[in-house]
């Protein structure tokens, strides 16, 4: 299991466009990918779960990947977040 924390820097938080792109990135991996915000945990491969977190600017999220390609998933998703959120 691999994990990392990320602070959202987009003033709009995780809104529709980047949420869709995030789901697309997460779905490209075989491993399970979860996003955790506070006490809530959702499947990063499901758009309604990601949008349901309602992550705002300057909030922390944790990405957790578990499975055969977890290293690649964590690296790619961390890069994605830095470039988009």
C-alpha positions, 0 to 999 in steps of 0.5 A: 500500500502506497499513500501520500498527502496533498493540499488542494491549491486550486481556488475552486477546489476539486470541481467538475473538470479536474474531478473527471480528469482525476477519475480518468487517471485513477481508472487507468491503473489496475490497483484500487485508488482511494481518496480520503478527506477527513473521515470520508473515503471514496473510490477515486475511480468513481466521479460521484464519489470524488465530487461528493467529497466536496474538497475545497481550496487549501484542504488536505486529501490523502491518496491511497493506492493498493495493488500490483501497480500502486507505485506507478499510480501514486507517482502519476496521481501526485504529478496530476494533482500538482499540475491540475489542483 
